[in-house]
């Protein structure tokens, strides 16, 4: 991906981040996903007073995409208010794996625009995955 494209995705993730529902942690996260067909999906973290029922921005973007027919992630961009680029939790890494392939780009950024680009193998090496088709 070109720098200009990466920066545009980071900006979109920053924008959608403003819609996050995080009254308990005050930690807002935004995600933008592009599928293999070029369609865009967005997600934010949504907290719940029963914290285990909360959902991360990455998973919300993925689940939104799946509901609209997404099969594979081409690019996933995640932004949070962190010192270094944000990192997905373990549950998100496993869900990303389900819809990623070896070409999937995962862009992790902070609000200052500092970012890193990863593959799913970088984020979840030696992962557990069972191919069903």
N, CA, C and O atoms as CSV, one atom per row, in Angstrom:
chain,resi,resn,atom,element,x,y,z
A,1,UNK,N,N,0.841,-1.196,0.000
A,1,UNK,CA,C,0.000,0.000,0.000
A,1,UNK,C,C,0.875,1.245,0.000
A,1,UNK,O,O,1.965,1.264,0.572
A,2,UNK,N,N,0.378,2.261,-0.644
A,2,UNK,CA,C,1.088,3.528,-0.673
A,2,UNK,C,C,0.813,4.316,0.602
A,2,UNK,O,O,-0.221,4.145,1.247
A,3,UNK,N,N,1.748,5.170,0.947
A,3,UNK,CA,C,1.647,6.010,2.146
A,3,UNK,C,C,0.342,6.816,2.165
A,3,UNK,O,O,-0.306,6.940,3.205
A,4,UNK,N,N,-0.025,7.349,1.028
A,4,UNK,CA,C,-1.244,8.163,0.922
A,4,UNK,C,C,-2.483,7.336,1.279
A,4,UNK,O,O,-3.368,7.823,1.982
A,5,UNK,N,N,-2.552,6.096,0.802
A,5,UNK,CA,C,-3.681,5.213,1.103
A,5,UNK,C,C,-3.727,4.860,2.585
A,5,UNK,O,O,-4.798,4.830,3.191
A,6,UNK,N,N,-2.567,4.595,3.158
A,6,UNK,CA,C,-2.492,4.259,4.580
A,6,UNK,C,C,-2.975,5.441,5.407
A,6,UNK,O,O,-3.789,5.271,6.314
A,7,UNK,N,N,-2.487,6.620,5.107
A,7,UNK,CA,C,-2.883,7.830,5.839
A,7,UNK,C,C,-4.389,8.084,5.723
A,7,UNK,O,O,-5.020,8.510,6.691
A,8,UNK,N,N,-4.962,7.831,4.560
A,8,UNK,CA,C,-6.408,8.026,4.362
A,8,UNK,C,C,-7.200,7.056,5.243
A,8,UNK,O,O,-8.209,7.441,5.835
A,9,UNK,N,N,-6.752,5.809,5.331
A,9,UNK,CA,C,-7.438,4.831,6.183
A,9,UNK,C,C,-7.312,5.195,7.661
A,9,UNK,O,O,-8.271,5.062,8.421
A,10,UNK,N,N,-6.146,5.647,8.060
A,10,UNK,CA,C,-5.949,6.078,9.452
A,10,UNK,C,C,-6.904,7.218,9.770
A,10,UNK,O,O,-7.517,7.235,10.838
A,11,UNK,N,N,-7.035,8.164,8.859
A,11,UNK,CA,C,-7.943,9.297,9.081
A,11,UNK,C,C,-9.396,8.827,9.212
A,11,UNK,O,O,-10.133,9.327,10.062
A,12,UNK,N,N,-9.807,7.882,8.384
A,12,UNK,CA,C,-11.167,7.340,8.477
A,12,UNK,C,C,-11.386,6.633,9.807
A,12,UNK,O,O,-12.447,6.766,10.417
A,13,UNK,N,N,-10.393,5.887,10.254
A,13,UNK,CA,C,-10.502,5.190,11.541
A,13,UNK,C,C,-10.569,6.192,12.694
A,13,UNK,O,O,-11.288,5.975,13.670
A,14,UNK,N,N,-9.825,7.278,12.578
A,14,UNK,CA,C,-9.892,8.331,13.603
A,14,UNK,C,C,-11.287,8.948,13.655
A,14,UNK,O,O,-11.813,9.232,14.731
A,15,UNK,N,N,-11.869,9.147,12.494
A,15,UNK,CA,C,-13.212,9.737,12.436
A,15,UNK,C,C,-14.262,8.826,13.058
A,15,UNK,O,O,-15.050,9.268,13.895
A,16,UNK,N,N,-14.278,7.559,12.656
A,16,UNK,CA,C,-15.288,6.640,13.175
A,16,UNK,C,C,-15.078,6.387,14.662
A,16,UNK,O,O,-16.035,6.102,15.382
A,17,UNK,N,N,-13.851,6.486,15.123
A,17,UNK,CA,C,-13.514,6.300,16.538
A,17,UNK,C,C,-14.366,7.189,17.437
A,17,UNK,O,O,-14.690,6.811,18.563
A,18,UNK,N,N,-14.724,8.357,16.947
A,18,UNK,CA,C,-15.530,9.307,17.721
A,18,UNK,C,C,-16.904,8.738,18.082
A,18,UNK,O,O,-17.561,9.238,18.995
A,19,UNK,N,N,-17.339,7.696,17.370
A,19,UNK,CA,C,-18.642,7.075,17.630
A,19,UNK,C,C,-18.569,5.937,18.644
A,19,UNK,O,O,-19.593,5.341,18.975
A,20,UNK,N,N,-17.388,5.634,19.133
A,20,UNK,CA,C,-17.237,4.532,20.096
A,20,UNK,C,C,-18.070,4.799,21.350
A,20,UNK,O,O,-18.289,5.945,21.744
A,21,UNK,N,N,-18.524,3.715,21.958
A,21,UNK,CA,C,-19.293,3.797,23.205
A,21,UNK,C,C,-18.417,3.197,24.302
A,21,UNK,O,O,-18.356,1.979,24.472
A,22,UNK,N,N,-17.741,4.075,25.043
A,22,UNK,CA,C,-16.794,3.624,26.062
A,22,UNK,C,C,-16.945,4.445,27.346
A,22,UNK,O,O,-16.004,5.113,27.773
A,23,UNK,N,N,-18.141,4.391,27.964
A,23,UNK,CA,C,-18.367,5.218,29.151
A,23,UNK,C,C,-17.582,4.772,30.379
A,23,UNK,O,O,-17.438,5.545,31.326
A,24,UNK,N,N,-17.077,3.552,30.382
A,24,UNK,CA,C,-16.377,3.019,31.556
A,24,UNK,C,C,-14.868,3.229,31.456
A,24,UNK,O,O,-14.252,3.746,32.388
A,25,UNK,N,N,-14.280,2.841,30.353
A,25,UNK,CA,C,-12.831,2.979,30.199
A,25,UNK,C,C,-12.429,4.322,29.603
A,25,UNK,O,O,-11.301,4.775,29.795
A,26,UNK,N,N,-13.349,4.961,28.880
A,26,UNK,CA,C,-13.051,6.196,28.133
A,26,UNK,C,C,-11.999,5.960,27.052
A,26,UNK,O,O,-11.391,6.910,26.560
A,27,UNK,N,N,-11.785,4.707,26.683
A,27,UNK,CA,C,-10.780,4.332,25.686
A,27,UNK,C,C,-11.487,4.062,24.364
A,27,UNK,O,O,-12.048,2.985,24.161
A,28,UNK,N,N,-11.459,5.036,23.473
A,28,UNK,CA,C,-12.160,4.952,22.195
A,28,UNK,C,C,-11.257,4.336,21.130
A,28,UNK,O,O,-10.084,4.691,21.012
A,29,UNK,N,N,-11.820,3.407,20.358
A,29,UNK,CA,C,-11.069,2.745,19.287
A,29,UNK,C,C,-11.931,2.746,18.027
A,29,UNK,O,O,-13.141,2.530,18.087
A,30,UNK,N,N,-11.290,2.991,16.890
A,30,UNK,CA,C,-11.966,2.945,15.596
A,30,UNK,C,C,-11.252,2.006,14.652
A,30,UNK,O,O,-10.032,1.855,14.713
A,31,UNK,N,N,-12.023,1.371,13.772
A,31,UNK,CA,C,-11.443,0.440,12.798
A,31,UNK,C,C,-12.117,0.620,11.443
A,31,UNK,O,O,-13.319,0.872,11.356
A,32,UNK,N,N,-11.325,0.487,10.404
A,32,UNK,CA,C,-11.820,0.501,9.030
A,32,UNK,C,C,-11.268,-0.736,8.340
A,32,UNK,O,O,-10.074,-1.022,8.417
A,33,UNK,N,N,-12.135,-1.455,7.675
A,33,UNK,CA,C,-11.780,-2.697,6.996
A,33,UNK,C,C,-12.121,-2.562,5.523
A,33,UNK,O,O,-13.188,-2.057,5.172
A,34,UNK,N,N,-11.233,-3.004,4.672
A,34,UNK,CA,C,-11.490,-3.103,3.228
A,34,UNK,C,C,-11.453,-4.589,2.898
A,34,UNK,O,O,-10.490,-5.283,3.223
A,35,UNK,N,N,-12.513,-5.072,2.248
A,35,UNK,CA,C,-12.532,-6.497,1.904
A,35,UNK,C,C,-11.893,-6.737,0.544
A,35,UNK,O,O,-11.458,-5.799,-0.125
A,36,UNK,N,N,-11.841,-7.995,0.144
A,36,UNK,CA,C,-11.180,-8.368,-1.106
A,36,UNK,C,C,-11.895,-7.812,-2.335
A,36,UNK,O,O,-11.328,-7.804,-3.428
A,37,UNK,N,N,-13.136,-7.348,-2.169
A,37,UNK,CA,C,-13.891,-6.735,-3.268
A,37,UNK,C,C,-13.766,-5.213,-3.274
A,37,UNK,O,O,-14.323,-4.546,-4.145
A,38,UNK,N,N,-13.029,-4.661,-2.293
A,38,UNK,CA,C,-12.848,-3.211,-2.208
A,38,UNK,C,C,-13.919,-2.491,-1.412
A,38,UNK,O,O,-13.937,-1.261,-1.357
A,39,UNK,N,N,-14.822,-3.261,-0.790
A,39,UNK,CA,C,-15.882,-2.644,0.013
A,39,UNK,C,C,-15.343,-2.269,1.387
A,39,UNK,O,O,-14.469,-2.947,1.927
A,40,UNK,N,N,-15.866,-1.189,1.945
A,40,UNK,CA,C,-15.389,-0.662,3.224
A,40,UNK,C,C,-16.411,-0.881,4.336
A,40,UNK,O,O,-17.614,-0.705,4.145
A,41,UNK,N,N,-15.905,-1.265,5.488
A,41,UNK,CA,C,-16.733,-1.454,6.690
A,41,UNK,C,C,-16.033,-0.767,7.845
A,41,UNK,O,O,-14.804,-0.714,7.894
A,42,UNK,N,N,-16.814,-0.244,8.767
A,42,UNK,CA,C,-16.244,0.459,9.919
A,42,UNK,C,C,-16.755,-0.141,11.213
A,42,UNK,O,O,-17.841,-0.717,11.266
A,43,UNK,N,N,-15.957,0.004,12.248
A,43,UNK,CA,C,-16.352,-0.502,13.556
A,43,UNK,C,C,-15.752,0.343,14.666
A,43,UNK,O,O,-14.726,0.999,14.491
A,44,UNK,N,N,-16.415,0.310,15.803
A,44,UNK,CA,C,-15.927,0.979,17.015
A,44,UNK,C,C,-16.086,0.031,18.186
A,44,UNK,O,O,-16.843,-0.937,18.115
A,45,UNK,N,N,-15.372,0.311,19.260
A,45,UNK,CA,C,-15.573,-0.504,20.455
A,45,UNK,C,C,-16.869,-0.080,21.138
A,45,UNK,O,O,-17.226,1.097,21.165
A,46,UNK,N,N,-17.555,-1.066,21.684
A,46,UNK,CA,C,-18.818,-0.841,22.391
A,46,UNK,C,C,-18.712,-1.555,23.732
A,46,UNK,O,O,-18.621,-2.781,23.793
A,47,UNK,N,N,-18.725,-0.764,24.808
A,47,UNK,CA,C,-18.616,-1.334,26.148
A,47,UNK,C,C,-19.989,-1.624,26.734
A,47,UNK,O,O,-21.015,-1.135,26.262
A,48,UNK,N,N,-19.965,-2.434,27.775
A,48,UNK,CA,C,-21.173,-2.790,28.498
A,48,UNK,C,C,-20.816,-2.826,29.973
A,48,UNK,O,O,-19.680,-3.135,30.334
A,49,UNK,N,N,-21.779,-2.510,30.825
A,49,UNK,CA,C,-21.519,-2.546,32.261
A,49,UNK,C,C,-21.071,-3.933,32.709
A,49,UNK,O,O,-20.325,-4.059,33.680
A,50,UNK,N,N,-21.516,-4.964,32.015
A,50,UNK,CA,C,-20.991,-6.314,32.210
A,50,UNK,C,C,-19.834,-6.439,31.217
A,50,UNK,O,O,-20.029,-6.832,30.067
A,51,UNK,N,N,-18.631,-6.101,31.675
A,51,UNK,CA,C,-17.496,-5.863,30.796
A,51,UNK,C,C,-17.232,-6.977,29.786
A,51,UNK,O,O,-16.797,-6.694,28.669
A,52,UNK,N,N,-17.478,-8.216,30.143
A,52,UNK,CA,C,-17.258,-9.329,29.223
A,52,UNK,C,C,-18.147,-9.281,27.992
A,52,UNK,O,O,-17.867,-9.951,26.998
A,53,UNK,N,N,-19.197,-8.511,28.046
A,53,UNK,CA,C,-20.110,-8.386,26.907
A,53,UNK,C,C,-19.708,-7.251,25.962
A,53,UNK,O,O,-20.379,-7.013,24.958
A,54,UNK,N,N,-18.634,-6.563,26.276
A,54,UNK,CA,C,-18.134,-5.495,25.411
A,54,UNK,C,C,-17.567,-6.100,24.132
A,54,UNK,O,O,-17.248,-7.287,24.083
A,55,UNK,N,N,-17.446,-5.272,23.104
A,55,UNK,CA,C,-16.907,-5.746,21.836
A,55,UNK,C,C,-15.934,-4.717,21.276
A,55,UNK,O,O,-16.186,-3.513,21.316
A,56,UNK,N,N,-14.824,-5.213,20.755
A,56,UNK,CA,C,-13.768,-4.360,20.217
A,56,UNK,C,C,-14.120,-3.844,18.819
A,56,UNK,O,O,-14.947,-4.423,18.114
A,57,UNK,N,N,-13.475,-2.748,18.443
A,57,UNK,CA,C,-13.710,-2.122,17.140
A,57,UNK,C,C,-13.390,-3.066,15.982
A,57,UNK,O,O,-14.119,-3.115,14.992
A,58,UNK,N,N,-12.296,-3.813,16.116
A,58,UNK,CA,C,-11.890,-4.719,15.046
A,58,UNK,C,C,-12.966,-5.759,14.768
A,58,UNK,O,O,-13.344,-5.990,13.619
A,59,UNK,N,N,-13.451,-6.381,15.832
A,59,UNK,CA,C,-14.477,-7.402,15.658
A,59,UNK,C,C,-15.774,-6.795,15.129
A,59,UNK,O,O,-16.455,-7.418,14.315
A,60,UNK,N,N,-16.123,-5.595,15.576
A,60,UNK,CA,C,-17.344,-4.974,15.063
A,60,UNK,C,C,-17.238,-4.677,13.572
A,60,UNK,O,O,-18.210,-4.862,12.840
A,61,UNK,N,N,-16.080,-4.222,13.110
A,61,UNK,CA,C,-15.897,-3.987,11.674
A,61,UNK,C,C,-15.990,-5.299,10.899
A,61,UNK,O,O,-16.619,-5.358,9.843
A,62,UNK,N,N,-15.365,-6.348,11.426
A,62,UNK,CA,C,-15.390,-7.657,10.758
A,62,UNK,C,C,-16.811,-8.202,10.723
A,62,UNK,O,O,-17.272,-8.652,9.674
A,63,UNK,N,N,-17.505,-8.169,11.841
A,63,UNK,CA,C,-18.868,-8.716,11.888
A,63,UNK,C,C,-19.817,-7.923,10.993
A,63,UNK,O,O,-20.722,-8.491,10.381
A,64,UNK,N,N,-19.606,-6.616,10.919
A,64,UNK,CA,C,-20.408,-5.793,9.998
A,64,UNK,C,C,-20.168,-6.233,8.557
A,64,UNK,O,O,-21.102,-6.348,7.764
A,65,UNK,N,N,-18.909,-6.475,8.235
A,65,UNK,CA,C,-18.575,-6.936,6.887
A,65,UNK,C,C,-19.180,-8.286,6.568
A,65,UNK,O,O,-19.727,-8.486,5.484
A,66,UNK,N,N,-19.087,-9.205,7.500
A,66,UNK,CA,C,-19.648,-10.540,7.291
A,66,UNK,C,C,-21.154,-10.442,7.056
A,66,UNK,O,O,-21.695,-11.141,6.199
A,67,UNK,N,N,-21.824,-9.588,7.805
A,67,UNK,CA,C,-23.278,-9.420,7.640
A,67,UNK,C,C,-23.636,-8.907,6.252
A,67,UNK,O,O,-24.765,-9.080,5.794
A,68,UNK,N,N,-22.672,-8.273,5.581
A,68,UNK,CA,C,-22.914,-7.722,4.240
A,68,UNK,C,C,-22.223,-8.539,3.152
A,68,UNK,O,O,-22.122,-8.092,2.009
A,69,UNK,N,N,-21.747,-9.733,3.504
A,69,UNK,CA,C,-21.204,-10.635,2.487
A,69,UNK,C,C,-19.699,-10.712,2.386
A,69,UNK,O,O,-19.188,-11.387,1.492
A,70,UNK,N,N,-18.965,-10.046,3.268
A,70,UNK,CA,C,-17.512,-10.105,3.219
A,70,UNK,C,C,-17.021,-11.529,3.454
A,70,UNK,O,O,-17.552,-12.255,4.294
A,71,UNK,N,N,-16.007,-11.910,2.703
A,71,UNK,CA,C,-15.398,-13.235,2.880
A,71,UNK,C,C,-13.971,-13.134,3.401
A,71,UNK,O,O,-13.567,-13.928,4.250
A,72,UNK,N,N,-13.205,-12.173,2.907
A,72,UNK,CA,C,-11.800,-12.034,3.282
A,72,UNK,C,C,-11.432,-10.564,3.472
A,72,UNK,O,O,-11.947,-9.680,2.788
A,73,UNK,N,N,-10.523,-10.330,4.423
A,73,UNK,CA,C,-10.013,-8.990,4.707
A,73,UNK,C,C,-8.812,-8.717,3.806
A,73,UNK,O,O,-7.867,-9.504,3.759
A,74,UNK,N,N,-8.859,-7.599,3.095
A,74,UNK,CA,C,-7.682,-7.154,2.347
A,74,UNK,C,C,-6.823,-6.266,3.249
A,74,UNK,O,O,-5.610,-6.445,3.355
A,75,UNK,N,N,-7.493,-5.295,3.902
A,75,UNK,CA,C,-6.795,-4.354,4.773
A,75,UNK,C,C,-7.666,-4.076,5.988
A,75,UNK,O,O,-8.880,-3.914,5.869
A,76,UNK,N,N,-7.039,-4.023,7.156
A,76,UNK,CA,C,-7.719,-3.633,8.389
A,76,UNK,C,C,-6.869,-2.566,9.050
A,76,UNK,O,O,-5.672,-2.761,9.262
A,77,UNK,N,N,-7.490,-1.428,9.379
A,77,UNK,CA,C,-6.796,-0.326,10.028
A,77,UNK,C,C,-7.461,-0.064,11.372
A,77,UNK,O,O,-8.681,0.084,11.441
A,78,UNK,N,N,-6.668,-0.004,12.443
A,78,UNK,CA,C,-7.185,0.197,13.793
A,78,UNK,C,C,-6.444,1.368,14.434
A,78,UNK,O,O,-5.220,1.467,14.348
A,79,UNK,N,N,-7.215,2.264,15.083
A,79,UNK,CA,C,-6.637,3.452,15.711
A,79,UNK,C,C,-7.144,3.592,17.136
A,79,UNK,O,O,-8.332,3.419,17.411
A,80,UNK,N,N,-6.215,3.910,18.041
A,80,UNK,CA,C,-6.576,4.185,19.428
A,80,UNK,C,C,-5.648,5.228,20.014
A,80,UNK,O,O,-4.614,5.554,19.431
A,81,UNK,N,N,-6.022,5.751,21.173
A,81,UNK,CA,C,-5.232,6.775,21.850
A,81,UNK,C,C,-4.169,6.096,22.717
A,81,UNK,O,O,-4.323,5.964,23.931
A,82,UNK,N,N,-3.100,5.675,22.067
A,82,UNK,CA,C,-2.008,4.968,22.729
A,82,UNK,C,C,-0.695,5.677,22.399
A,82,UNK,O,O,-0.608,6.420,21.421
A,83,UNK,N,N,0.313,5.442,23.219
A,83,UNK,CA,C,1.613,6.069,22.972
A,83,UNK,C,C,2.240,5.531,21.692
A,83,UNK,O,O,2.701,6.296,20.844
A,84,UNK,N,N,2.252,4.218,21.563
A,84,UNK,CA,C,2.716,3.556,20.353
A,84,UNK,C,C,1.488,3.090,19.583
A,84,UNK,O,O,0.379,3.155,20.114
A,85,UNK,N,N,1.649,2.624,18.354
A,85,UNK,CA,C,0.476,2.107,17.637
A,85,UNK,C,C,-0.269,1.061,18.476
A,85,UNK,O,O,0.346,0.231,19.146
A,86,UNK,N,N,-1.573,1.117,18.427
A,86,UNK,CA,C,-2.440,0.217,19.195
A,86,UNK,C,C,-2.182,-1.233,18.799
A,86,UNK,O,O,-1.678,-1.502,17.709
A,87,UNK,N,N,-2.523,-2.151,19.670
A,87,UNK,CA,C,-2.402,-3.577,19.388
A,87,UNK,C,C,-3.737,-4.261,19.655
A,87,UNK,O,O,-4.391,-3.961,20.654
A,88,UNK,N,N,-4.153,-5.176,18.778
A,88,UNK,CA,C,-5.404,-5.911,19.004
A,88,UNK,C,C,-5.266,-6.887,20.176
A,88,UNK,O,O,-4.187,-7.416,20.439
A,89,UNK,N,N,-6.369,-7.108,20.861
A,89,UNK,CA,C,-6.391,-8.114,21.925
A,89,UNK,C,C,-6.311,-9.512,21.291
A,89,UNK,O,O,-6.412,-9.657,20.073
A,90,UNK,N,N,-6.132,-10.512,22.119
A,90,UNK,CA,C,-6.028,-11.885,21.627
A,90,UNK,C,C,-7.274,-12.358,20.899
A,90,UNK,O,O,-7.180,-13.025,19.869
A,91,UNK,N,N,-8.454,-12.011,21.437
A,91,UNK,CA,C,-9.701,-12.425,20.789
A,91,UNK,C,C,-9.800,-11.814,19.393
A,91,UNK,O,O,-10.208,-12.487,18.446
A,92,UNK,N,N,-9.433,-10.551,19.266
A,92,UNK,CA,C,-9.486,-9.905,17.951
A,92,UNK,C,C,-8.498,-10.536,16.985
A,92,UNK,O,O,-8.801,-10.721,15.806
A,93,UNK,N,N,-7.319,-10.865,17.485
A,93,UNK,CA,C,-6.322,-11.500,16.617
A,93,UNK,C,C,-6.855,-12.821,16.058
A,93,UNK,O,O,-6.629,-13.137,14.890
A,94,UNK,N,N,-7.557,-13.587,16.884
A,94,UNK,CA,C,-8.105,-14.859,16.430
A,94,UNK,C,C,-9.222,-14.641,15.406
A,94,UNK,O,O,-9.319,-15.385,14.430
A,95,UNK,N,N,-10.063,-13.628,15.621
A,95,UNK,CA,C,-11.149,-13.338,14.669
A,95,UNK,C,C,-10.570,-12.794,13.366
A,95,UNK,O,O,-11.045,-13.148,12.287
A,96,UNK,N,N,-9.552,-11.939,13.451
A,96,UNK,CA,C,-8.898,-11.451,12.233
A,96,UNK,C,C,-8.355,-12.635,11.436
A,96,UNK,O,O,-8.523,-12.696,10.218
A,97,UNK,N,N,-7.709,-13.568,12.119
A,97,UNK,CA,C,-7.162,-14.759,11.465
A,97,UNK,C,C,-8.226,-15.498,10.653
A,97,UNK,O,O,-7.950,-15.982,9.555
A,98,UNK,N,N,-9.419,-15.580,11.185
A,98,UNK,CA,C,-10.502,-16.308,10.519
A,98,UNK,C,C,-10.795,-15.750,9.130
A,98,UNK,O,O,-11.196,-16.493,8.234
A,99,UNK,N,N,-10.595,-14.444,8.946
A,99,UNK,CA,C,-10.961,-13.791,7.685
A,99,UNK,C,C,-9.762,-13.210,6.933
A,99,UNK,O,O,-9.939,-12.518,5.931
A,100,UNK,N,N,-8.562,-13.481,7.402
A,100,UNK,CA,C,-7.352,-12.966,6.761
A,100,UNK,C,C,-6.757,-14.009,5.831
A,100,UNK,O,O,-7.146,-15.177,5.847
A,101,UNK,N,N,-5.822,-13.570,5.034
A,101,UNK,CA,C,-4.987,-14.490,4.261
A,101,UNK,C,C,-3.564,-13.952,4.306
A,101,UNK,O,O,-3.299,-12.952,4.973
A,102,UNK,N,N,-2.662,-14.598,3.614
A,102,UNK,CA,C,-1.253,-14.193,3.693
A,102,UNK,C,C,-1.002,-12.797,3.150
A,102,UNK,O,O,0.039,-12.210,3.444
A,103,UNK,N,N,-1.924,-12.244,2.364
A,103,UNK,CA,C,-1.764,-10.903,1.796
A,103,UNK,C,C,-2.450,-9.809,2.610
A,103,UNK,O,O,-2.280,-8.626,2.314
A,104,UNK,N,N,-3.214,-10.180,3.620
A,104,UNK,CA,C,-3.939,-9.192,4.423
A,104,UNK,C,C,-2.959,-8.245,5.110
A,104,UNK,O,O,-1.990,-8.680,5.732
A,105,UNK,N,N,-3.223,-6.943,4.989
A,105,UNK,CA,C,-2.419,-5.914,5.647
A,105,UNK,C,C,-3.190,-5.411,6.865
A,105,UNK,O,O,-4.369,-5.071,6.765
A,106,UNK,N,N,-2.519,-5.366,8.010
A,106,UNK,CA,C,-3.135,-4.873,9.241
A,106,UNK,C,C,-2.346,-3.644,9.672
A,106,UNK,O,O,-1.183,-3.740,10.065
A,107,UNK,N,N,-2.999,-2.491,9.593
A,107,UNK,CA,C,-2.381,-1.218,9.927
A,107,UNK,C,C,-2.816,-0.836,11.330
A,107,UNK,O,O,-4.008,-0.688,11.598
A,108,UNK,N,N,-1.860,-0.676,12.217
A,108,UNK,CA,C,-2.142,-0.305,13.606
A,108,UNK,C,C,-1.540,1.072,13.842
A,108,UNK,O,O,-0.369,1.307,13.541
A,109,UNK,N,N,-2.355,1.988,14.387
A,109,UNK,CA,C,-1.926,3.377,14.513
A,109,UNK,C,C,-2.366,3.971,15.836
A,109,UNK,O,O,-3.177,3.393,16.560
A,110,UNK,N,N,-1.812,5.141,16.136
A,110,UNK,CA,C,-2.286,5.930,17.272
A,110,UNK,C,C,-2.835,7.257,16.747
A,110,UNK,O,O,-2.862,7.480,15.537
A,111,UNK,N,N,-3.264,8.119,17.631
A,111,UNK,CA,C,-3.870,9.392,17.209
A,111,UNK,C,C,-2.855,10.386,16.654
A,111,UNK,O,O,-3.237,11.400,16.069
A,112,UNK,N,N,-1.575,10.105,16.833
A,112,UNK,CA,C,-0.527,10.982,16.313
A,112,UNK,C,C,-0.099,10.561,14.907
A,112,UNK,O,O,0.795,11.168,14.316
A,113,UNK,N,N,-0.736,9.527,14.380
A,113,UNK,CA,C,-0.426,9.065,13.033
A,113,UNK,C,C,0.752,8.118,12.948
A,113,UNK,O,O,1.138,7.705,11.855
A,114,UNK,N,N,1.328,7.768,14.089
A,114,UNK,CA,C,2.397,6.766,14.089
A,114,UNK,C,C,1.755,5.412,13.804
A,114,UNK,O,O,0.771,5.042,14.445
A,115,UNK,N,N,2.306,4.678,12.849
A,115,UNK,CA,C,1.684,3.406,12.491
A,115,UNK,C,C,2.721,2.350,12.149
A,115,UNK,O,O,3.887,2.639,11.880
A,116,UNK,N,N,2.241,1.109,12.173
A,116,UNK,CA,C,3.010,-0.042,11.727
A,116,UNK,C,C,2.079,-0.927,10.917
A,116,UNK,O,O,0.874,-0.960,11.163
A,117,UNK,N,N,2.635,-1.642,9.953
A,117,UNK,CA,C,1.857,-2.552,9.114
A,117,UNK,C,C,2.311,-3.979,9.403
A,117,UNK,O,O,3.504,-4.280,9.398
A,118,UNK,N,N,1.336,-4.850,9.654
A,118,UNK,CA,C,1.608,-6.233,10.013
A,118,UNK,C,C,0.846,-7.191,9.104
A,118,UNK,O,O,-0.117,-6.806,8.441
A,119,UNK,N,N,1.288,-8.431,9.086
A,119,UNK,CA,C,0.497,-9.541,8.534
A,119,UNK,C,C,-0.145,-10.236,9.730
A,119,UNK,O,O,0.219,-9.962,10.874
A,120,UNK,N,N,-1.086,-11.121,9.479
A,120,UNK,CA,C,-1.683,-11.867,10.582
A,120,UNK,C,C,-0.653,-12.808,11.201
A,120,UNK,O,O,-0.712,-13.077,12.401
A,121,UNK,N,N,0.273,-13.304,10.417
A,121,UNK,CA,C,1.330,-14.163,10.962
A,121,UNK,C,C,2.208,-13.387,11.946
A,121,UNK,O,O,2.677,-13.947,12.937
A,122,UNK,N,N,2.430,-12.093,11.671
A,122,UNK,CA,C,3.185,-11.248,12.600
A,122,UNK,C,C,2.461,-11.133,13.946
A,122,UNK,O,O,3.080,-11.199,15.008
A,123,UNK,N,N,1.142,-10.960,13.875
A,123,UNK,CA,C,0.349,-10.724,15.085
A,123,UNK,C,C,-0.027,-11.996,15.834
A,123,UNK,O,O,-0.230,-11.975,17.048
A,124,UNK,N,N,-0.118,-13.099,15.104
A,124,UNK,CA,C,-0.549,-14.352,15.722
A,124,UNK,C,C,0.267,-15.509,15.149
A,124,UNK,O,O,-0.263,-16.347,14.419
A,125,UNK,N,N,1.561,-15.552,15.483
A,125,UNK,CA,C,2.413,-16.617,14.929
A,125,UNK,C,C,2.013,-17.991,15.459
A,125,UNK,O,O,1.536,-18.125,16.586
A,126,UNK,N,N,2.216,-18.994,14.634
A,126,UNK,CA,C,1.922,-20.378,15.021
A,126,UNK,C,C,0.496,-20.535,15.531
A,126,UNK,O,O,0.246,-21.212,16.528
A,127,UNK,N,N,-0.427,-19.901,14.832
A,127,UNK,CA,C,-1.815,-19.828,15.299
A,127,UNK,C,C,-2.585,-21.134,15.131
A,127,UNK,O,O,-2.207,-22.031,14.377
A,128,UNK,N,N,-3.674,-21.187,15.867
A,128,UNK,CA,C,-4.609,-22.298,15.762
A,128,UNK,C,C,-5.618,-21.947,14.687
A,128,UNK,O,O,-6.330,-20.950,14.810
A,129,UNK,N,N,-5.692,-22.740,13.647
A,129,UNK,CA,C,-6.647,-22.493,12.578
A,129,UNK,C,C,-7.006,-23.817,11.924
A,129,UNK,O,O,-6.130,-24.614,11.590
A,130,UNK,N,N,-8.284,-24.040,11.748
A,130,UNK,CA,C,-8.776,-25.239,11.091
A,130,UNK,C,C,-9.486,-24.803,9.824
A,130,UNK,O,O,-10.479,-24.079,9.891
A,131,UNK,N,N,-8.996,-25.229,8.671
A,131,UNK,CA,C,-9.669,-24.892,7.417
A,131,UNK,C,C,-10.913,-25.751,7.274
A,131,UNK,O,O,-10.866,-26.975,7.398
A,132,UNK,N,N,-12.043,-25.072,7.005
A,132,UNK,CA,C,-13.290,-25.824,6.823
A,132,UNK,C,C,-13.670,-25.924,5.350
A,132,UNK,O,O,-14.605,-26.645,4.999
A,133,UNK,N,N,-12.962,-25.215,4.495
A,133,UNK,CA,C,-13.213,-25.321,3.046
A,133,UNK,C,C,-11.990,-24.951,2.280
A,133,UNK,O,O,-12.001,-24.978,1.049
